[in-house]
Amino acid sequence: MKSERLTDAEIRAQGWQALVDRLGLTGALRFTIQTEHGMGDYSRDRHKALGALSVNQLLTRMRIPQSRGRRRRASF
């Protein structure tokens, strides 16, 4: 069947099957993870969330305080 006549869903299904056939399930998953494109603008979102913090300020915020042997999440 010519690929021009396939729907997008059919192309994805056949492409996935080709990857699995050639690389195995684990290899196919590794391949797709490496080729997936993220969404949004990471740099803009990071700057919006963290502002102009210095490296030392970020490191201080990343440290998790210990309380009675239990870990607590650091709040940003």
C-alpha positions in Angstrom: 0.0 0.0 0.0 1.3 3.4 -0.9 2.0 5.7 2.1 0.2 8.6 0.4 -3.1 6.7 0.8 -2.6 6.0 4.5 -4.2 8.1 7.2 -2.0 9.7 9.9 -3.1 7.1 12.4 -2.2 4.3 10.0 1.2 5.8 9.3 1.9 6.0 13.1 0.7 2.4 13.6 2.8 1.0 10.8 5.8 3.1 11.8 5.6 1.9 15.4 5.3 -1.7 14.2 8.4 -1.2 11.9 10.3 0.2 14.9 9.3 -2.7 17.1 10.1 -5.3 14.4 13.6 -3.8 13.8 14.6 -2.6 17.3 12.4 -4.6 19.6 10.0 -3.0 22.1 12.7 -1.5 24.4 14.7 -0.1 21.4 11.5 1.3 19.9 10.6 3.0 23.2 14.1 4.4 23.5 14.0 5.8 20.0 10.6 7.5 20.5 11.7 9.1 23.8 14.8 10.5 22.0 12.8 12.0 19.1 9.8 13.4 21.0 9.5 17.2 20.9 8.5 18.9 24.1 5.9 21.6 24.2 6.2 25.1 25.4 9.2 27.3 26.0 11.2 25.8 28.9 13.5 28.8 29.2 10.7 31.3 29.5 8.7 29.1 31.9 11.8 28.4 34.1 12.6 32.2 34.2 9.0 32.9 35.1 9.0 30.3 37.9 12.5 31.0 39.3 13.1 34.6 38.4 16.7 35.9 38.6 17.9 33.7 41.4 21.6 33.1 41.7 23.1 29.6 41.7 23.7 29.8 45.4 20.0 30.8 46.0 18.8 27.9 43.9 21.1 25.5 45.8 19.8 26.8 49.1 16.2 26.2 48.0 17.0 22.7 46.7 18.2 21.5 50.1 15.6 19.4 51.8 15.3 20.0 55.5 15.2 16.9 57.8 12.4 16.8 60.3 12.1 13.8 62.7 13.8 11.6 60.2 11.2 12.4 57.5 11.9 14.3 54.4 9.8 17.3 53.5 9.4 18.8 50.1 11.1 22.1 49.5 8.7 24.8 48.6 9.4 27.3 45.8 
